[in-house]
Amino acid sequence: MAFTLPAAEPPPDLAAVLPNGLSSPLQNAAVAAWFNAPFLKGLIRGRRATMATLAEAGPDAALADALALAGDDSQPIMPRLRTARRDVALITALADLAGLWPLERVTAGLSDFADCAIHAAIAAALAERGVGPRGLVALALGKLGSRELNYSSDADLIFLHDPDLIPCRGSEDPGEAAVRITRRAVAILADLTPDGYVARIDLRLRPASEITPMSISLPAAEQYYQSEALTWERVAFIRARAVGGDVAMGDGFLDRIRPFVWRRSLDYTAVRDIQSVSLRIRDHFEGGQAIGAGFDLKRGRGGIREVEFFAQINQLIWGGRAPELRCPATLEGLAALAKAGHVPPGDAQALAASYRALRTLEHRLQMRRDEQTHAIPRLVADRHAVARLSGLKDGPALEAALVRITAPVAAAYDQLVAAALPEGTTVPADPRAWLKTHHPALTKLLPSLIATWRQGKYRALRAESARVDFEAVLPGLLAALAASADPATAAVRLDAFLSALPAGARFLALLRANPRLVALLGNLIGVTPVLAEALARDPALFDVMLSPDAFAPLPDGEELRRGLAHLCANAAGVEDVLDRVRRWTAELRFQLGAQLVEGHVDALVVGRGLADCADAAIAVLLPVVTADFVRGHGVVAGSELVVLALGRYGGRAMTHASDLDLVFLFTGDHTAVSDGPRSMPASQYFNRLAARLVTALSVATAAGALYEVDTRLRPWGAKGNLALSVDSFARYQLEDAESWEHMALTRARVVAGPVAAANAVVARVLAQPRDAESLRQAALAMRDDIAAAKPTQGRFDVKLAPGGLVDLEFLVHFRQLTTGRGLTPELRPAIDEFVAAGLLPGDLADAHDVLSRFLMWLRLLYPGARVPDNIPPMLGQVLADGLGAANFAAVQQQLAIAKSAVRMAWTSIMTVKA
């Protein structure tokens, strides 16, 4: 489509500045520019000599003069390049508007000036170090690389240097020198001065641009492009050429990496990579897809980028065996592909016509105000101005033209990328319509994520076999995401998981071979952030679920300890033991969570299983930590460390969010001294040993952290020693401890070290006679303090709310301390004993189970967060299934009954003298 300006007489103010002899086409162009392009209007006024040359000799001669000025080393570089740039901007714009130059000549003129300016800037930067243009080269990519630069485009550059040739000053190493020279050259080009700028420079196409220096050494660049580069980088190098500095060096580099760009095999993997990029661009710039205000000529559907990608896809497929197809310029590439029979001639001609029209309109947009824009203006007046610069009547005429221009591009490109997906693919190349039909909840977020996954950006999705496996399991994964309570969050979790998978992993093949695992993965990611985040950190955790006994009950505590001890028997040192224990514990915690989510185990059993895992970890770690400690400090004769578990850990009712409440004691004489080379008194010895164990349990290693440890329940809290002798502990508990400390002690359980001595102290403390009324008043005061410090968190707070687990625990501990009965760390057996004795109502057993199960589930579904008052229906059903209820309404009824039972018991026992 041609854009021809109508004949027009210049207004008086324009006529006053136009030179005599200006041709009619150039005069018509000047009139259009004067009324519709403020930037060009300013140049027409200010560049009288350039206008005179245009009138006398025409645009080709005028451009030659401008290029000569840019290369004139006798003049200061900053002002001369900026003056030349203004001349080039004026000449190319008027020649374009006048129809004197075709698109190819316009873009070549702009590119020639950029080449000249870049070379001059590098030469000037090197000259400041006393050398000529050697050892540093600028490679142009993008539109400058193909000599298709647009009117207000960035220059996409990669700077490379030869460490042996780059000039260094003083103590500089070659890399530092290259960066400083590059920075100076870029400043010459891009700094904004009173004379303007020369070119916008974009260096982000270099490898890992966010962390690499501005200039890369030749050896590093060659190694990267020949072994690590991604498909999009191959595409970028289709249009690469050396434009400034040591051009011969740059040409040699491009020759050496040519096999990386052009592969002899038909490269459909690259096709899918480019297709994914394109679809992601479409989705990211969704607001610029519809023809009209805001339509993006570059990134929109049927736009410039899709013509370029169409040509590049076909060039990558066929260019490895046919050097004649390796044309950097888009129009040349289309013509070559048609000539070789790889693209129907009619399609190539239609695409070329659309490309010329789109690029011409792009220039009209940019020359109005020298803006780097590709979007049709949103203001009506601006749209009319663009239309008039294009020889069209108004904005609606411009939009109608765009519909005709983009339609053949979008159709051809859609057909090409649809054919690039693996055979058997269910989800189409552009998944939006498919998602809208099958999973409406995923329509907004998923297209861009699917494009990312298909692009091969993630290590595990780069191999062709992995892509085929991924496409096979993708529908099942999407179905699982759509069924989750929060599909968007679940999708982000899946993305994090896929990004963490290692290269070469057979995980996707396993999923494809075991469809039940697809649903399991989707369920785990969609339901619980605890397990989803664990998978994102360590995808190998999912391997646990591949075992035939993944959903079988865990062994008992003793067998778990033996198994872990066997696993660590041949470990190479303390750190290796720590990593093995962390790995083992993480796998079992994940397995228990998965069993719970999938309905294979009761939440109360999970609570005991989590405690058994912690017991095994401490049982294996303590001897290893002790042995390492003994090597430096010896042993204290007749003494050992004792580890007491309290709280939910002591009561074997842990959740996935529980920390370990620990108290450390030691047996023997506290005045004894160790016998090692660095001996120390027993108290100091066991305090340091206990600290070592806490560190082993809580400090992260390569396999992650094991547990959070809380030692504040020890005598005197954070102010007291970490470890006390058994005798000192007994004396404190009998003489100084407050009632709440005795209540906490009811859940004490020895998990490591000599059992008898610690148990004897605990039994003695708990069995001492107490005044029931004094204990009741102390318990009520403690409960008030807890309520003030930790208010109820919403309607589903089953721990702190009135009638919750804290109230139930207080009731049980009150009975334990006032009767001396039911002295077991686990709450449910104690409740059963008190119910049998008539000391607690019978409905508290069921209340305990309901509240405890609900808390276990909440810690998986809402870790560390307030539970919303309106739980989403899907999660509500998950909770219902977990509690054996028909629906979430039945769960809420169970909770209400349980809380009511606890409140009634509280009123009966804690407010009336027993």
N, C-alpha and C positions, 0 to 999 in steps of 0.2 A: 504494500500500500504506500503510495507516494503522498507526501505532505507538501503541497505547493502553496506558496503565499500569493495572495492576489496583488495586482498592481496597486500602488499607493503613492500619493504625493506627500512629501515630507512637510510637516508643519513648519511655521516660520522659525521657531527656535532650533529645530533640527537642521533645517536648511542652512542656517547661519554657520553651522560647524561642519557640514559635509563638504568635502573637497570637490572641485570641478572634475568632470570626466568620470565620475563614479558610474559604473554600469547600472542598468535598470534592475537586474536581479539583486545586486548588492544594495541599491537604494531601497528596494522593497524590504529587504532584510533589515536594514537600518531602521526603517519606519516601524516594523513589527517589534524590533528590540526596544526602540525608544518608548513605546507605549506599554510594553508588556514585560520587560526584563530590566529592573532597576540596575542590576550589576552591569549589564551591557551598556545601558544608557550612560553610566559614569565613565566607562572606557571610551565610548565614542567621543565624549566631551574631552577626555584627558589625553587620548593618544592620537593627536592630530597628525603627527608625522607618519604613524602607522596607517591611518586612514588615507593619507596622501599616496603612500606606496600601493595600497590596495587599488586606488583609482588609477594609478599610472601603470602598474605592472601586474596587478592581479594577486590573488591569494597565494599562489605557489611561490612567487618571488618574495612576497611579504613574509611568508613563513621562513624562507631561507635566510632572510635578514635577521629574523628573531633568533634562529638557531645559531647564527654566526655570533650574535651578541652574547648568547649564553656561553659560547665556547671561547670568548675573548679573554685570555688570561691577563691582559694588560689592565683590566679594570677590576676594582674590588668585587669580590665574588658575591657577597650578600646582596647589594643593590642591583648588580647586573642581572643575576638570576631572577630576581623578583620583577624587574622591569621586563625582561624577556618573557616571563610567565604571563604578564598582563597582555603583552602583544599577542602571544600565542592564543590566549583565551579569546581575544577579540577577533583575530583572523579566522580561527576555526569556527567560531560561532556564526559569523556572517557568511562564510563560505558554505556552511551547513544550511543555514536558513535560506540562503539564496538558491540552494539546489545546485551549486557549482561543483561541489564535492560529494561523491557517494559516501555512504557510511564508512567503508573501508579506508577511504582517504582521510576522513575526519579523525578516526581512531588512530590511524598511523601517524598523523601529524601530532596529535597529543602525546602519543607514545615516543615519538622521536625526540620531542622536547624533554620528556621525563628521562630518557636515556642520557641525553646530553647533560642535563642538570645533575643527575646522580653521579655520572662519571666525573664531572667538574668538582662536585662536593668532596668525593673521595680523594681526588687528586690534590685538592686544596688541603684537606686534613693531613694527608701524607707529606705534602710539601712543607707543612709546618714542622715536620721532623727531618726535613732535609733530604727526602727521597722521592722518587717518582712513583707512579701507580703500580706498585708491586706488592705481593704478599697478602693483599686484601681484595676480596671481590664481593660485589652485590649480585645475587641471583634474583631475578624478577620472576614472580609467579603470578597467577591470576591474570587479569586483563592486561596488565603491562607485559607479562611474560609472553602473551600471544599477540602483542601489539594491537590490542583492542581497547586501550584505555578509554574510559568515558570522561565526560567533561569535568566532573568534579570527583574523581575516584581516588581512593587510597592507592599508593604504590606498595604492593605486597612484596617485601624484600626478605631475603635470608643472607646474612653476612657470614662469610667463611674466611679463615686466614690460615696461612702456612706458618707454623711456629718458627721455622728456620729462616723466613724472609721478613717477617713483620719487624719494623724498627722499634727498638726498645730504648727507653731512657733510664739511666741510673739503675736502680734495683728492680725495675719492672720485670715481671715475667711476660712471655709472649701473650698469654691470655689477657693479662691486665692491659697491656699496650693495645691489643686489638680492640678491646672494649672501649678504651678512651678514644681511639681514632674513629671507631664507629659512632660513638656518641657525638663526636664533633661533626662528622659528616651529616648525621641526622639533624643536628641543630642547624646546620647551614641550610638544609632543605625545609625544615618544618617550623622553625621558630617564627613567631609572628612579630614583625617589625613594622615601623611606620609605612614601609613599602609593601607590606603584605607578607605572604608566604610563597614558597615554591611548590611544595607538594606535601600532602599528608602521607606520613610513612607508617606502615603497619608491619611490625616485626613478629607478629604472633603465629606465623606459619612455621617458625623454626621448631625443631623437636623440643617438646616439654617446655614451651616458652615461659611458663610461670616460674620455672626454677633455673633455666639455663641462661648463660650470659648472652649479651647482644650479638656477639660474634662467636662462632664455633670453629674449632680447629678442623682442618681437613681430615685427619685420621679419625677423629670422633664422629664427624658427619658421615664418612664412608661406612664406618662400622654400624652406625644407627640405621642408615637407609638400606643397607644390604642384609640386615638381620632382624630389625625390630619395628620398622615403620608400619603404619596401618594403611588400609586401602585408600583412605581419603588423602593421605600423603602421596601415594602413587598417582592419584588423580591430579593433585596439584602440580606434580612434576611433568605432566603431559605438556604444560605450558611454560616450563621453566627455561630460562636462558640467562646468560651472563650479560649484564648491562653496564657495569661500572667498575672501575678499579682494574685489577689484574684479570682482564677478560679471558686471556689464554688459559690461565689457571682455572677459571671457572668452567670453561669449555671442557677442559680435561676431566674435571670432576664429574660433569654431566655425562660425559662419555663412559666413565667408569661405572656409574650407577644405572646406566640405561637398562641392563637386564632386570633390575629391580622394578622399573616402570613397565617395561614391555616383556611379558612372559609369552612363551611360545604356545602354551596350552590354552584352550578356551577357558577363560577365567570368569565363570558365572558367580563364583563367590564374591568377586569384586562388584559384580552387577548388583547383588543383594545389598552389599555395603552401601553403594551409592543410592540405591533405592530407599534404604532406611533413612539415610541422611535427608533425602528429598522429602519423604513423608513426614519426618520430624520437623523439617522447616515449615511445611504446610501447616502442621498442627500448631507449632509455636507462633506462627504469624497468622493464626486463624482469622483475626480481625482484618487482615489485608487480603483475604481470599476472594471476597465478593466484588464484582465489578462495581465501581462507584467511588465515592469519596473514601480515601484511605486505602484503595487497592494498591498492592505492592507490585510494581512492574518487575522487580527482580525476583522476589520470593513467592509471589502469588501463584495460584493455580494457572498453568498455561503461560507462565512468565519467562523472563530471560534465563533464570537458573535452570529451568526444565529443558529448554532448548540445548543449553550447554551440557547438562547431564546426559541428555539423549545422545549427543555426539560422543561424549567421553565414554559412556558405557559401551557403545559399539566399537569405539577405538580400542578400549581395553580388551574387549573380546577378541577382535580380529587383528589388532595392530602388532601383536607379538610375532606373527608370521608374515605380515605385510608392511614393510617400512613405509610404503607410499601412503599409508593411512595415518601416519604419525604427525598430523598437521596440528600445530598449536592453536590456530585460529578456528573458531567455531564454524564460520561459513566455509572455509577451506575444507575442514573436516567433513562437513555434510556433503560437499561436492565429491570428495574423494570416496566416501562410503557409497554414494549413489553410483559412481563410476565403477566401483568394484562389485556392485551387485548386492551389497549387504543392506542397503536401505532402498526401498522403491523410489525411483526418481521423482515421482509426483509428491511423495511424502517429504523428500529432501527439499524440493522446491518450495513447498508450502511452509515448512519450518524455517527455511531461509528468509522467505518473505516476512513471516511473523517476527523473526529475530531482528531484521532490519527495522521494521516498524517499531518494535518495542525499544530498541536501542536509540532510535531517533527521538521517540517520546521521552525517554530517560534523559537525553541531552536537553530537551526543552525544559524539563523540570529543573535541571541543575543549573542551566545557564541563567535562569531568571535572577537568582540571588547568590550564585556561586555556592549552592548548598549541596551537601552530600546526602541527597534524598532520592528515594525511589517510589514514594507514595503519591498518589493522586491527591491534590490538596483537598482539605476539608471545607475551606471557605469557598463559597460560590464564586466570588470575584476572582480568586486565584485559579479556579478551574477554568473559568472563561479565558483568563490570560494565557494559560497553557494551550487551550484550544486554538486561540488566535495565532499563537506562535507556530502552531502546526497547520495553519491554513484552514482550520475548521471554524464553524460558525460560533459554537458555544460549548459549554460543559456537557449537555446531553449528547451532542454530536460526538464529542470525545469519547464518552462512555459507550456509545453505539459502536464506534470504531474499535474500541478495546474488546468488545464481545466478539467481533469478527476476527480480530487478530489472535486472541488467546485460545479460541475453541480448537483449532487444529493441533496446537501444541499440547493442550491438556489431553486430548484424545490419543495422540501418538504416544505420549509419555506413559499414560495409564496402561496402554496395551503392552508397552515394553516392560515395565516393572512388574506387572502381573505375571508375566511369563518367567520371572526370575526366581520365584519362590520354589523350594524343594517340592518334588513330586509328593502328592498326598497331603499337602498343606490344606488345612481347613480354614484358618483365619486368613482372609485376603490381604493383599498388599496394603491397601488402604482400609483399615479395619473399622472405620467409624460407622458405616452403615450396618456392618455385621454386628458390631457391639450394640448398636441402637436396637437391633432386632432381638438379639439373644441376651444381652446383659446391659440394659439401659443405665444401670448405676455406674458402669465403668466407662461410659462414652466420653467423658471429659478428660480424665487423666490418662487412660490406658493407651490411646494411640501413640503418644510421644514415647511412653515407656516401651511399647512393643517395637517401635522403630529403633530405639536404643539397643534393645536386646538383639534385634535382627542385624544391626550394623556390625556386630562382632567386636564391640568395644570391650566387653568383658572377656577375661582370659578363657573361661570355660565354654564360651560360645563362639570361638574363632574357628575351630576345626569344622570341616564340612559335615562329618558324621555327627558332631554335637549339634549342629544346626538342624539336621534332619530329625534327630531325637527330640530336640526342643520343640519343633513345630508339631510333632506327634503328641506331645503332652500339654502343649499350650492350651487347647480348648478345655481340658480338665482343670488346669490351674486357674483359668479365667472363671470357670463355673464356681470353683471354690471361693475365689475372691469375691465374686458377685453375691455369694450366699453369706458372706461374713457380715458382722454387725456394722463395720466401718470399711467399706470396700476400698476407699482411697488410702486409708492407713495401711490396710492389708497389702495393697499393691506396692506401696513404698517399702514395706517390710520384705516382700518378695524380691524387689529390686535390690535391696541391700544384701539379701541372701545370695542372689545370682552374682552380684559383683564380687562377693568374697570367695566364690568357688575357685579352686586352683585350676590352672591350665592342665588339660589332659585328664581331668576327673571323669570317671565313668558314671557319675551320678545320674545324668540325664538318661543314659542308656538303661540304668537300673529302674528309673521311674517308668520308662517306656515298657520295659519287660514286666513290671509289677504295677498295673494300674491302680491297685488299692493304695499304693504309696503316694500317688498323685493326690488323691483325696485326703490322705493323711497329712501331707505337707501343706496343702491348702488349708486344712482345718487348723493345724497348729499355728500357722502364720496368721490366719484370720481371726482366731479366737483369743489367743493369749499373747500379749506382748513379752512376757517373761521368756517363753520358749522361742518366740520369733527373734528376739534380740540375741538370745544365746546362739541361735542358728546363724544369724548375721555375723556374729563374732567368730564362730567356729562351725562352718558347714559340716565338718566331719562328724559332729554330734549325731547327725541323722543316720550315720552308719549303724548306730545302736539298733535302730528300728528295722534294719534289714535282717537281723538275726531271727531264726525261727521261734525263739523263746522271748521275743521282744515284749510280748504282752503277758508273759507268764509271771506269776507272783515272784517277788524277790526272795532270795534265800533268807534264812533268819540271821540275826545279828552276828552270831558266832561264825557262821559260814562266810558271811561277808568279810569278817576280819581275817579269816584264813585265806580267802581269795585275794584280798588286797596285799596281805603279807607275802604271798607267793609271787604276786605281780612285781613287788619291789625287791625280791630276794637278790636279784642279780644287778641291781641299779648301780651305776657308776658314780657314787658319791651322793652327798646330801641334796644337791640341787636336782639331780636326776630323780631321787625319791620324791622330792616336793612336786616335780612336774608330773610324775606318774600318779601320785595321789590326787593331784588336782584334776588330771584327765579322767581318772576313774570316778571321782566324785561327781564331776560335771556330767559324765555320761549317765550315771545312775539317777541323778536329780532330773536330768532331761527325760530319761525313760519313765520315771515315776509320773512326771507331769504329763507326758504323752499318754500313758496308760489311763490317767485320770480323765483327760480331755476326751479320749476315745471310749470311755465308759467301761474299762476293763478292771477297775479297782475302785474301792470305796475311799473317800477322802480321809477317813480316820486311819485306814491302813497306810495311806501315803504319809500321814503325819508320823506314824511310828517308823516307816521305812526311811524317811529323811533323818530321823534321829539315829537310826541304826547306821546309816552311812557316816554321819558325823562321828559316832562312836568308833567305827572302824578307822576312820582317818586319824583320830587322836591316838588310838591304840597303836597304829603303825608309826606315826610321826614321833611320838614321845621317845621311844627307845633310840631312834636315829638321831634326834636332836640331842638327847642326853649323851650318847656315845661321842658325838662331835664336841660337846661341851666338856666331857671328861678328859679329852685329849689335852686340853689346856689347863684344866683346873682340878683334875683328879676326882675323887669321890669323897663323900662325907660318910664315914663308916656308920652303919646302922640307920641311915636315913634314906628316904625316897620321897619323890614328889607325888602328891595326890591331886587329881583333877576332879572337882565337883561340878556337875552340870545342874543348873537351876532353870527356873522359868519354863517356857514351852519346850525347850530342849530337855531339861530334866524330866519333864512330864511326858516326854515322847509324843508331843503333839505339835511338831514343827510345821510351818508352812514354807513355801518357796521363798518367802521374804524374811524368814526368821534369822536372827543372829544367834550366836552362842553365848549364853550367860554362863560364865565360868568363875569359879573360886578356886584358888590354889592353896594347898596346905603341904606341909612336909612332916614326916615322922621323925622321931629321934630327938636328940638334944640340940636345942637352938644355939648352944654355946660351942658346939663342936666346930672343927676346922677341916677343910678338905685337904687331901694329901697330894695334890698335883703340883706341877712346877709353878703355877700362879695360884697359890692356895688362897682361900678366903673363908670367912666365918660362914656357918651354915645358913644364917638368915640371908646374907648377901648372895650366897651361892644359889639358893633356891629362888630368890627373887629374879636373879639374872637368867636362870634356867627357865623359869616360867615366862619371862619376857621373850626368850628365844622361841618358845613354843607358840606364843601369841603371834610373833612375827611369821613363823612358818605357816600358821593357819590363815593369816590375814593379808600378807604382802603379796602383790601380784608378781608372777613370773611369766615366762613365755606361754604357759598354759592358762594364765589368768589367776585371779584371786580365788581363794577357797571359801572363806567365811568372813563375815564381820564378827568380831569378838567384843563382848561387853563384860568388863570386869568390875563394874560399879557396885555389884551386890556384895563385895567383900567387906569385911569389918572396916569401919570408918570411911567407906566409899573411896573416892578418888584420892583422898588424903592419906589413906592407909597403905601399908606395904602390899605389894602384889601377892606375896606368898607369906603365910603365917605358919608357925608350928601348930601341930594338932592341939597341943596343950594350950597355946595362946588363943587359938580359935575357940576352944571349949570355954576358957575363962571369959572371953569376950561375950560369947553367946549367953552364958549363965549370969553374968554380972552387968554387962553394959548394953547389950542389944535391945533395940526397941521391938515392940510387938510386930511391926510390919516385917522385921527381919526374921522373926520366928515363923511368920506366915510364909515368907519366901522359902524358908528352910524346909517346909513340908514337901517341896518338890525337888529337894536335893537328891542327887544320884551320883554315885562314884562311877566315873567312866574310864579312869586310868589310875594305876597305883594301888597300894594296899587298901583293900576294901574295909577290913574289919575295924581298924582304928577310927577311920572317919565315920563309919556307920554307927559305931558306939557313941561317939560324940553327938551325932545328929539325934539318935534315939534318946539319949539322956536329956538333951535340950527340949525335945518335943514332948517328952513324957512328964516333965515337971508340972506340978499342980498350978492352976491359974484361977484367978477370980473371973468368973464369966462376965460379970457386969463391967468390970474394968476393961476386959478385952473387947467387949462389945463397943464401949465408948471409944476406945482407941481405934477400932476398925471403922466406926462411923466417921471419925475425924480424918482417918486416912482416905476414906472414900470421897469425902468432901474435898480434900486436897487434890486428889486425882482429877475430880470433875472440874475444879478450877484451873488446873494446869493443862488438862487435855479435854476440852469440851467435846461433846458429841459431834461427829462429822457426818451429818445427813441422816436420812431416814433408814439407810441400810447399814448403819454402824452397829454391828452385832457384838462389838467388843466393849466400847466405852459407854454406850447408851444405857439408860436405866433398864434393867432386865437383861443386860447383856452378859458376856462371858466374865467380865471383871466382877460383876456382882455375884455370879455363880461361884467363881473361885473364892471370893471372900466368904460366902456361906460355907463352902466345904472346909476352908482353912479354919474358920471359927469353930466348926464342929470338931475338926481334928485336934485343935489345941485345947479345947475345953473338955474333951472326952478321952483323949489319948488313944482314940480308935481310928481306923482307916488311914493309918500312917503309911501311905504308898505314894510315890511321886506322881503316878498317873491319876488323873482326875476321875475318869469314869469308874475304875474299880473302887475308889473311895466312895463315890456317890452310891454305887450299888450296895456297899456295906452299910452305909448310913440309912438307905431306904429300907434294907432288910431289918435294921434295928429300930425303925420307926423314928429316926432322928432327922430325916429329910423326906419331903413329899415324893411319892413315886414318879410323878411326872417330870422331875428334874433330870432323870436319866435321858428321856427322849429330848428334853430341852437342850441338854448338853450336846447330844449328837447333831441336832439340827443346827445349832449355833456354830459348832465347830466345823461341820461340813461347809456351811455357808462361808465362814471366814477363810477356809482353805481355798475355796473357789475364788473369793474376792481377791486374794493375794496373787492369784494367777491372772485374773482379768484386769485388775486395776492396781498394779504394784506401785506403791508410794504415792497414790493419788486418791483424792476424795471420790467416793463412789457417787455417781450422779443420782439424783432423786428419781429420774426417769431412765431406767435401764433399757437399752434398745431391745426390741422384741426378740431378735435372734439370740442375743446373750441371755435374755430372760429364759428362753427355751433351753439353752445350755445349762443354766442353773437349775431349771426344773428337772432335766434329765439327771443331773448330778445328785440331786436330792431325792430322786425317785418320785417326783410329783408329775401330774399330768400337764401342768402349765405353770407359768410364772405366778399367776393369781393364786394357785394352790401353794406355791412356795411362800408367798407373802402371808398367806393364812397360817402356814406352819411357823413362820417367824413370829407372827403375832401371838400364837398360842404359847410358843416357847418363852418369849419375853414376859408374857403374862404370868406364866408359871413361876419364873424366877422372881418377878416383882412380888407376887403373893407370898412366896417363901421368904423373901427379904422382909416384908412387912411383919410376917408371923415371927420370924426368928430374931431379927435385928432391932425391932422396935418394941418388942414385948419381952420381959424378963423370962429367961428359960429356967 
